[in-house]
Amino acid sequence: MLTSYSRPDPLRFRSVLGHFPSGVAAVTARDPEGRPVGMAVSSFTSVSLEPPLVAFLPGRSSTTFPLIAEHGTFCVNVLADGQEEVCRRLSARGGDKFAGLDWRPGPHGDPVLDGVVAWIGCTIESVHDAGDHHIVLGRVDGLAADTAASPLLFFRSAYHQVAA
Ligand SMILES: Cc1cc2nc3c(=O)[nH]c(=O)nc-3n(C[C@H](O)[C@H](O)[C@H](O)COP(=O)(O)O)c2cc1C
C-alpha cells in the first residue's frame, strides 16, 4: 500500500477518497415552473434520529442545486442496481434530465423515480459552506423502502452491485 503524508493534489485526493464505497442517490425537486430537476450524488448520509435529519453535499458549481435550494424541499432517491443509466442522466449538466424517466410525485410533489430502493422526502433545514461544496441538512418528512431491492454501489470511480 502506498503511504503519503504530504498535502494531496486534487487527483490524489479524488483517487484515495474514491476508495470509500458509497451508494448513489438522485436528489430531486421542482423548478419554479414546476418541472422536475435533479442531480446524482454519492455524498448522502443519515445525520440525526431526533430530530430526523439527513445530509448531502452539492458542489458550488452545480446548476441544479440553486433550484433545489429555491424550492426548499427535495426527495432523495436511493438508486437500485441496474439504474446506472438513471445516474448518468442525472449527473449530466443541462438538458431535460427527466425525458423518458418514469416518476411520480412524492412528498411536496418532488419526484420519486420508479424502481428506486428507497426514497426520503425532506425540507431544507440549513445550508452550510464547506470549501467548494455546500453541506445541506434536510429534515425528513416522509420515507419508504423496497426491502427486496438491491442498491447501486460506487467504488473507485466505477459502479458495482452487492454480491449475491
Ligand atoms: C456517482 C456520482 C456521484 C456524484 N456525487 C456528487 C456529489 O456528491 N455532489 C455533487 O455536487 N455532485 C456529484 N456528482 C456530480 C453531479 O451528479 C452532477 O454532475 C452535477 O450536479 C452537474 O449537474 P448540475 O449542474 O445539473 O448540478 C456525482 C456524479 C456521479 C456520477
PDBQT file of the ligand as one rigid body, heavy atoms in Angstrom, charges set to zero:
ROOT
HETATM    1  C1  LIG A 201     -21.699   8.504  -8.943  1.00  0.00    +0.000 C 
HETATM    2  C2  LIG A 201     -21.761  10.032  -8.914  1.00  0.00    +0.000 A 
HETATM    3  C3  LIG A 201     -21.759  10.687  -7.692  1.00  0.00    +0.000 A 
HETATM    4  C4  LIG A 201     -21.811  12.095  -7.640  1.00  0.00    +0.000 A 
HETATM    5  N1  LIG A 201     -21.818  12.698  -6.425  1.00  0.00    +0.000 NA
HETATM    6  C5  LIG A 201     -21.900  14.053  -6.363  1.00  0.00    +0.000 A 
HETATM    7  C6  LIG A 201     -21.971  14.715  -5.096  1.00  0.00    +0.000 A 
HETATM    8  O1  LIG A 201     -21.957  14.097  -4.039  1.00  0.00    +0.000 OA
HETATM    9  N2  LIG A 201     -22.048  16.081  -5.108  1.00  0.00    +0.000 N 
HETATM   10  C7  LIG A 201     -22.063  16.793  -6.272  1.00  0.00    +0.000 A 
HETATM   11  O2  LIG A 201     -22.144  18.022  -6.235  1.00  0.00    +0.000 OA
HETATM   12  N3  LIG A 201     -22.027  16.194  -7.478  1.00  0.00    +0.000 NA
HETATM   13  C8  LIG A 201     -21.949  14.859  -7.548  1.00  0.00    +0.000 A 
HETATM   14  N4  LIG A 201     -21.920  14.233  -8.761  1.00  0.00    +0.000 N 
HETATM   15  C9  LIG A 201     -21.985  15.074  -9.967  1.00  0.00    +0.000 C 
HETATM   16  C10 LIG A 201     -23.419  15.575 -10.211  1.00  0.00    +0.000 C 
HETATM   17  O3  LIG A 201     -24.323  14.490 -10.353  1.00  0.00    +0.000 OA
HETATM   18  C11 LIG A 201     -23.563  16.415 -11.499  1.00  0.00    +0.000 C 
HETATM   19  O4  LIG A 201     -22.558  16.096 -12.384  1.00  0.00    +0.000 OA
HETATM   20  C12 LIG A 201     -23.527  17.863 -11.236  1.00  0.00    +0.000 C 
HETATM   21  O5  LIG A 201     -24.531  18.143 -10.308  1.00  0.00    +0.000 OA
HETATM   22  C13 LIG A 201     -23.685  18.679 -12.546  1.00  0.00    +0.000 C 
HETATM   23  O6  LIG A 201     -25.017  18.814 -12.883  1.00  0.00    +0.000 OA
HETATM   24  P1  LIG A 201     -25.828  20.136 -12.476  1.00  0.00    +0.000 P 
HETATM   25  O7  LIG A 201     -25.110  21.345 -12.977  1.00  0.00    +0.000 OA
HETATM   26  O8  LIG A 201     -27.171  19.907 -13.091  1.00  0.00    +0.000 OA
HETATM   27  O9  LIG A 201     -25.905  20.162 -10.964  1.00  0.00    +0.000 OA
HETATM   28  C14 LIG A 201     -21.864  12.840  -8.835  1.00  0.00    +0.000 A 
HETATM   29  C15 LIG A 201     -21.875  12.165 -10.064  1.00  0.00    +0.000 A 
HETATM   30  C16 LIG A 201     -21.828  10.775 -10.111  1.00  0.00    +0.000 A 
HETATM   31  C17 LIG A 201     -21.843  10.082 -11.459  1.00  0.00    +0.000 C 
ENDROOT
TORSDOF 0
